[in-house]
Amino acid sequence: MRHLIVRLLRENGFRATGVRDGREMWETLRNTAVDLVLLDVMLPGQSGLDLLRLLRSERGSLPVVMVTAKGAEADRVLGLDLGADDYLPKPFGRRELLARIRAVLRRARPPAAAAPEGMTTRADHRLRFEGWTADLARRELLAPGGAVIDLSGAEYDLLLAFLEHPHRVLARDRILELSRGRLADPNDRSVDVLVSRLRRKLEGEDGKGAMIKTVRGAGYMFLPRVERGG
């Protein structure tokens, strides 16, 4: 479910990151500008309701939409009483999820800052590194000269994972999670092949100007500085 939702959001112009539990949520909040948290109740470790309480005490008005199989009225009331901005029981449709997220974001922003087509402005849909540009709304990679680089869905998702976590080692299992559903044979070797394909497109056959570093025994690290917008 997490992988499907992240892909849906990205395909509709949002910059989305999926996390497995509260620990990864807090790590992402420390390192990434977040406009909204989509939070499941049933999680390993701390429950979504416990995390909601902490978010309200530590992050104030950060919008939170609860997504859960617990759809009884008492559960919805509890989630809303704890400070959730909306509560969406499973199963739900793609269009309803997108509509609820956009509605919560509109309510959370002053009118002049509202961006009805997604979380960010058009400029914020672009991530830049070493003269390259990733257009998140179009799911395109532009070379420094402006040419569109042909990337498969798996290569694009891998690139986005690196761009969202620059200068940090991504283990193979984390890469698998971010790209799962795109890989026909999900194992460590498929990750290595995917990284190798992306490397060739970014660095060329000679490997000059290395962007992706292999960290032996740990995974891979994206080296360039990444900037948003512009």
PyMOL commands that set and color helices and strands:
alter all, ss='L'
color gray80, all
select helices_A, chain A and resi 2-11+22-31+48-59+73-81+94-108+111-113+123-125+153-164+172-179+188-203
alter helices_A, ss='H'
color red, helices_A
select strands_A, chain A and resi 37-40+64-68+86-89+126-129+132-135+140-142+148-149+169-170+212-215+219-222+227-228
alter strands_A, ss='S'
color yellow, strands_A
deselect
rebuild
show_as cartoon
